């Protein structure tokens, strides 16, 4: 006797052999030739002095030889809230990916039911009771045979979305490292300006006492004393603004480190030296920029997700093959469940085809294709902006170095002019107006020098931010890059741009 399931199992076996093909376009990552900018540069054009084409430094902040900065960056990577938020979003995307992968497997499970109903006289056969009781204990299962790749494409889409979230997390980590360095240098710059102002206040306070002594001796007028006092008060007026900037930088560091501004105390930010000593900066080439920038990786993964979505929607044009089955016990009483006569089961294949919804499905396909075109343009634009930001950063670095050199010469000259003016005035030579003007120029040039030193450091930070460097350290076991969520450190077991 033939098995009652044979007529069903044979066609199902044939369908399973066909399963695995997927409709919709096969994703291919965009190449340099596919970018709208057909002339993709092979190298960065004319980088300023101090930049080379070597591999980009991973722990670039250590090039400043500042242990306090290195400690701040490491603490921020472990406690920053933006990193924690990005890590939670990645965790969510990975959970959704696991959920989509479960669609390859049957769903269902144990089912227990009890039914007690009373039939009408019309539907009750003669001689049988109108009341019916039934007990059922079975295992029900449902399985979609992925004949046209709807499930496969949905998994590809979820996998690409998880890759995009992973890349965005890397971008946040790199951005936090750059923000910590920039804020720290701004705080050092404020301290340098404050040191200049303090020194000038001391000098002009001594000058005011000298003028007051000359007024008492009749060698100077009250007009000179008032000018000296006004000059002193003008310099003192810069102190409150410097205090505000110092507090703002300290508060910004606190937030980056996941601390409250009221409880955070930054390390002592001593004024920097007159010049900036940083070894040659290796900037790589534009091709390496594509694989290192997190925003480019995220845009590429978003393009992959949009392409996979076309396949998901295209599968709606084809039949959906499903199999339902159940095996268990059904009886009219609990005692009867133990008998062999209570064993029952079924397997029921079904084909569903939304033939009348073809117009809606094709509209969804067209929308997905439009989103894919948009994702490709976004990817192209992201690459172009990365090239722009790197070129802007290189030019800013060159300009900052030139400006710093000029400010050094200007400050040195104005400092000597102020010294000579004080010597001449103390010997009764020259006008006091000349001394005030010399000291005013000295103060302005020294503060501008401090600002120029800060700008050069910030230009270095901008270079590494534009290059997308820094997140690579988070693949190392000794670094805690979990952010504020406290989850274990994620490792790079695969490339961000890994294909499904």
C-alpha positions in Angstrom: 0.0 0.0 0.0 1.3 3.4 -0.9 2.0 5.9 1.8 -0.8 8.5 2.0 1.9 11.3 2.1 3.8 10.1 -0.9 1.7 12.1 -3.4 2.5 15.2 -1.4 6.1 14.6 -0.4 7.4 13.9 -4.0 6.2 17.3 -5.3 7.6 19.0 -2.2 10.9 17.4 -2.7 11.0 18.8 -6.2 10.2 22.3 -5.0 12.9 22.1 -2.3 15.4 21.3 -5.1 14.3 24.4 -6.9 14.4 26.6 -3.8 17.4 28.8 -3.3 17.1 30.9 -6.5 16.3 34.5 -5.8 14.6 37.0 -8.1 15.8 40.6 -8.2 19.2 42.1 -9.0 22.4 40.6 -7.6 24.2 43.2 -5.6 27.7 44.3 -6.7 29.5 47.0 -4.7 30.1 50.2 -6.7 33.5 50.5 -8.3 35.6 53.6 -8.7 34.6 53.6 -12.4 30.9 53.6 -11.5 31.1 56.9 -9.6 29.7 60.0 -11.3 33.1 61.6 -10.9 34.8 59.5 -13.7 38.2 60.9 -13.0 38.7 59.5 -9.5 42.1 60.7 -8.2 44.9 58.2 -7.7 46.5 60.4 -5.1 45.9 63.5 -3.1 47.0 66.5 -5.1 50.0 68.5 -3.8 49.7 67.9 -0.1 51.4 70.5 2.1 54.8 70.0 3.7 54.6 67.5 6.5 52.1 65.1 4.9 53.1 61.8 3.3 51.4 58.9 1.5 52.1 56.2 4.1 49.5 54.2 6.0 47.3 56.3 8.3 48.2 56.1 11.9 45.6 54.3 14.0 46.2 55.9 17.4 47.0 59.3 15.8 46.4 61.3 19.0 49.6 59.7 20.5 51.6 61.7 18.0 51.1 64.8 20.2 53.1 63.1 23.0 50.4 64.2 25.5 49.6 61.4 28.1 46.6 63.4 29.3 45.1 63.5 25.8 45.6 59.7 25.3 43.9 59.0 28.7 40.9 61.3 27.8 40.4 59.6 24.5 40.4 56.1 26.0 38.0 57.2 28.8 35.7 58.8 26.2 35.6 55.6 24.1 34.5 53.6 27.1 31.9 56.0 28.5 30.6 58.3 25.7 26.8 58.3 25.4 26.8 58.7 21.6 28.8 55.6 21.3 26.4 53.8 23.6 23.5 54.9 21.5 25.2 53.7 18.2 26.1 50.4 19.9 22.4 49.9 21.0 21.3 50.6 17.4 23.8 48.0 16.1 22.5 45.5 18.7 18.9 46.1 17.5 20.0 45.6 13.8 21.7 42.3 14.7 18.6 41.1 16.5 16.5 41.9 13.5 19.0 40.0 11.4 18.7 36.9 13.6 14.9 37.2 13.4 15.0 37.3 9.6 17.3 34.3 9.4 14.7 32.3 11.4 12.4 32.6 8.4 14.4 29.8 6.7 13.2 27.4 9.4 9.7 26.1 10.2 7.7 27.9 12.7 5.1 26.6 15.1 5.2 24.4 18.2 3.1 22.4 20.6 -0.6 23.2 20.6 -3.2 22.1 23.3 -6.9 22.7 22.9 -10.2 21.7 24.4 -13.5 22.2 22.6 -17.0 21.8 24.1 -19.9 22.8 21.9 -23.6 22.0 21.5 -25.0 21.2 18.1 -28.5 22.1 16.9 -31.0 19.4 16.4 -30.8 19.9 12.6 -27.1 19.1 12.4 -27.2 16.3 15.1 -27.4 12.8 13.5 -30.1 10.5 14.9 -29.1 8.7 18.1 -26.1 10.9 18.9 -25.9 13.5 21.7 -26.0 17.1 20.8 -23.0 18.0 23.0 -19.5 17.3 21.7 -16.2 17.4 23.7 -12.8 17.1 22.1 -9.3 17.2 23.4 -6.3 17.9 21.2 -2.6 17.8 21.8 -0.4 18.1 18.8 2.7 19.8 17.2 1.8 22.2 14.5 4.4 23.5 12.0 4.4 26.0 9.2 7.1 26.5 6.6 7.6 28.7 3.6 9.6 27.2 0.9 11.7 30.1 -0.4 11.3 29.1 -4.0 11.8 32.7 -5.4 14.2 34.0 -2.7 11.9 36.3 -0.8 13.3 35.1 2.5 16.9 35.1 1.2 16.6 38.7 0.0 15.1 39.8 3.3 18.0 38.3 5.1 20.4 40.1 2.7 18.6 43.3 3.4 18.8 42.9 7.2 22.5 41.9 7.0 23.3 45.0 5.0 21.4 47.2 7.4 23.3 45.7 10.3 26.6 46.4 8.4 25.5 50.0 8.0 24.8 50.3 11.7 28.2 48.8 12.4 29.9 51.3 10.2 28.0 54.2 11.8 29.2 53.0 15.2 32.8 53.1 13.9 32.1 56.6 12.6 30.9 57.7 16.0 33.9 56.2 17.7 36.3 58.1 15.3 34.3 61.3 15.8 34.4 61.1 19.6 38.2 60.7 19.5 38.5 63.7 17.2 36.1 65.7 19.4 38.0 64.9 22.5 41.3 66.0 20.9 39.8 69.2 19.5 38.2 70.2 22.8 41.4 69.4 24.8 43.4 71.6 22.4 40.8 74.4 22.7 41.2 74.2 26.5 45.0 74.3 26.2 44.6 77.3 23.9 42.4 79.1 26.5 45.1 78.4 29.1 47.8 79.8 26.8 45.8 83.0 26.3 45.1 83.3 30.0 48.8 83.0 30.7 49.5 85.8 28.3 46.8 88.0 29.8 48.0 87.3 33.3 51.6 88.3 32.4 50.4 91.5 30.6 48.2 92.4 33.7 51.2 92.0 35.9 53.4 94.2 33.5 50.7 96.9 33.2 50.1 96.9 36.9 53.7 97.6 37.5 53.6 100.3 34.8 50.6 101.9 36.5 52.5 102.0 39.8 55.5 103.6 37.9 53.2 106.2 36.4 51.6 107.0 39.7 55.1 107.5 41.2 56.0 109.9 38.3 52.7 111.8 38.9 53.6 112.2 42.5 57.1 113.4 41.5 55.6 115.8 39.0 57.2 114.1 36.0 53.9 112.9 34.6 50.4 114.1 34.4 47.0 112.7 35.6 46.2 112.2 31.9 49.1 109.6 31.7 47.9 107.9 34.9 44.3 107.6 33.5 45.6 106.1 30.3 47.7 103.6 32.1 44.7 102.6 34.3 42.4 102.3 31.3 44.9 100.1 29.5 45.1 97.8 32.6 41.3 97.6 32.9 41.0 96.8 29.2 43.3 93.7 29.6 41.5 92.7 32.8 38.3 92.8 30.9 39.4 89.8 28.8 39.6 87.6 31.9 35.8 86.9 32.3 35.5 85.8 28.7 38.5 83.5 29.0 36.9 82.0 32.2 33.7 81.4 30.2 35.6 79.7 27.4 37.5 77.6 29.9 34.3 76.4 31.5 32.7 75.7 28.2 35.6 73.5 27.0 35.7 71.7 30.3 31.9 71.1 30.2 32.2 69.8 26.6 34.9 67.3 27.7 32.7 66.2 30.6 29.8 65.4 28.2 32.2 63.5 25.8 33.4 61.4 28.8 29.9 60.8 30.0 30.3 62.9 33.1 28.2 65.7 34.6 29.8 69.1 34.2 29.4 69.7 37.9 31.4 66.6 39.0 34.0 66.6 36.2 37.5 68.1 36.7 39.7 68.1 33.6 43.4 67.4 33.8 45.7 70.4 34.2 45.9 71.9 30.7 49.3 73.6 30.7 50.0 76.1 27.9 51.5 74.5 24.9 55.0 75.2 23.6 55.8 78.0 21.1 55.9 75.5 18.3 54.0 72.3 17.5 56.1 69.2 17.2 54.3 66.4 15.3 56.0 63.8 13.2 55.1 63.6 9.6 51.5 62.8 9.0 50.7 59.8 6.8 47.5 60.4 4.9 47.4 57.4 2.5 45.6 57.8 -0.8 42.0 58.3 -2.0 41.4 54.6 -2.6 42.3 53.8 1.0 40.0 56.6 2.1 37.0 54.6 0.7 37.7 51.6 2.9 38.5 53.6 6.0 35.8 56.2 6.1 32.9 54.9 8.2 30.3 57.1 6.4 31.3 55.7 3.1 31.0 52.1 4.4 27.6 52.9 5.9 26.4 54.4 2.5 27.7 51.3 0.7 25.8 49.0 3.1 22.6 51.1 2.7 23.0 50.7 -1.1 23.2 46.9 -0.6 20.1 46.9 1.6 18.1 48.9 -0.9 19.2 46.5 -3.7 18.1 43.5 -1.7 14.8 45.1 -1.0 14.1 45.1 -4.8 14.3 41.3 -4.7 12.0 41.1 -1.7 9.3 43.1 -3.5 9.9 41.3 -6.8 9.2 38.0 -5.2 5.6 39.3 -4.7 5.0 38.7 -8.4 5.5 35.0 -8.0 3.6 32.3 -6.1 4.3 31.7 -2.4 4.7 28.0 -1.6 3.8 27.1 2.0 3.6 23.8 3.8 1.5 23.2 7.0 1.6 20.1 9.0 0.5 18.7 12.3 0.8 15.4 14.2 -0.8 14.7 17.6 -3.6 13.1 19.5 -7.4 14.0 19.2 -10.0 12.3 21.3 -13.4 12.9 22.8 -12.1 12.4 26.4 -8.9 12.6 28.3 -8.8 8.8 28.8 -9.2 8.2 25.1 -6.0 10.2 24.3 -3.9 7.2 25.4 -5.3 5.0 22.7 -3.7 4.5 19.3 -7.0 5.5 17.7 -6.4 9.1 18.9 -3.3 9.5 16.7 -3.9 12.0 13.9 -1.9 14.2 11.6 -1.9 16.0 8.3 0.5 17.7 5.9 -1.0 20.4 3.6 1.0 22.2 0.9 -0.5 25.4 -0.4 0.4 27.8 -3.1 -0.8 31.4 -2.7 -0.5 33.9 -5.6 -1.5 37.5 -5.3 -2.4 37.6 -8.9 -4.8 40.5 -8.6 -2.3 42.6 -6.6 0.2 42.7 -9.5 -0.2 46.5 -9.9 0.5 47.1 -6.2 3.5 44.8 -6.3 5.0 46.5 -9.4 4.5 49.9 -7.7 6.4 48.7 -4.7 9.2 47.4 -7.0 9.4 50.8 -8.7 9.6 52.5 -5.3 12.4 50.2 -4.3 14.3 50.8 -7.5 14.0 54.5 -6.9 15.3 54.2 -3.4 18.2 52.2 -4.8 19.1 54.9 -7.3 18.9 57.4 -4.4 21.2 55.2 -2.3 23.7 55.1 -5.2 23.7 58.9 -5.5 24.1 59.2 -1.7 27.1 56.9 -1.9 28.6 58.9 -4.7 28.0 62.1 -2.8 29.5 60.7 0.3 32.7 59.8 -1.5 32.9 63.3 -3.1 32.4 64.9 0.3 35.1 62.7 1.8 37.5 63.9 -0.9 36.5 67.5 -0.3 36.9 67.3 3.5 40.3 65.7 3.2 41.5 68.3 0.7 40.0 71.1 2.8 41.8 69.7 5.9 45.1 69.5 4.0 44.8 73.1 2.9 43.8 74.2 6.4 46.9 72.4 7.8 49.2 74.2 5.4 47.6 77.6 6.0 47.7 77.0 9.8 51.5 76.2 9.7 52.2 79.3 7.6 50.2 81.5 9.9 51.9 80.1 13.0 55.3 80.9 11.6 54.3 84.5 10.8 52.7 84.9 14.3 55.9 83.7 15.9 57.9 86.4 14.0 55.3 89.1 14.7 55.1 88.2 18.4 58.8 88.2 18.8 59.1 91.6 17.2 56.3 93.1 19.2 57.6 91.7 22.5 61.0 93.4 21.8 59.3 96.6 20.9 57.4 96.6 24.2 60.5 95.9 26.1 62.4 98.8 24.5 59.5 101.1 25.0 59.4 100.3 28.7 63.2 100.9 29.0 63.0 104.2 27.2 60.0 105.5 29.2 61.7 104.5 32.5 64.7 106.6 31.4 62.4 109.6 30.6 62.6 109.1 26.9 59.7 108.9 24.5 56.0 109.4 25.1 53.9 107.2 27.3 51.5 106.9 24.4 54.2 105.0 22.6 54.6 102.6 25.5 50.8 102.0 25.7 50.7 101.3 22.0 53.7 98.9 22.1 52.1 97.0 25.0 48.8 96.8 23.3 50.4 95.4 20.2 52.4 92.9 22.3 49.3 91.7 24.0 47.4 91.3 20.7 50.2 89.5 18.9 50.8 87.1 21.8 47.2 86.2 22.1 47.0 85.7 18.3 50.1 83.4 18.6 48.3 81.3 21.1 45.3 81.1 18.8 47.5 80.2 15.9 49.0 77.3 17.9 45.6 76.1 18.7 44.4 76.3 15.1 47.4 74.2 14.0 46.5 71.5 16.4 42.9 71.6 15.4 44.0 71.4 11.7 45.9 68.1 12.5 42.7 66.8 14.2 40.7 67.8 11.1 43.0 65.8 8.9 42.5 62.6 10.9 38.8 63.2 11.2 38.6 63.7 7.4 40.6 60.5 6.9 38.2 58.6 9.1 41.0 57.2 11.3 40.9 56.1 14.9 38.1 53.6 15.1 40.5 50.7 14.3 41.8 50.6 17.8 38.4 49.3 18.9 39.2 46.0 17.3 41.9 45.5 19.9 41.2 43.6 23.1 42.9 46.0 25.3 40.6 48.9 24.3 37.2 49.4 25.8 35.0 51.1 23.1 31.6 50.1 24.5 30.4 53.7 25.2 27.8 54.2 27.9 25.9 50.9 27.5 28.6 48.8 29.2 28.3 45.9 26.7 31.4 43.8 25.9 33.8 45.2 23.4 32.8 44.3 19.8 35.5 42.8 17.6 36.0 43.1 13.9 35.8 39.4 12.9 35.0 40.5 9.3 35.2 43.6 7.2 32.5 46.1 7.6 31.7 45.8 3.9 31.4 42.0 4.0 29.0 40.7 1.4 26.1 38.5 2.5 
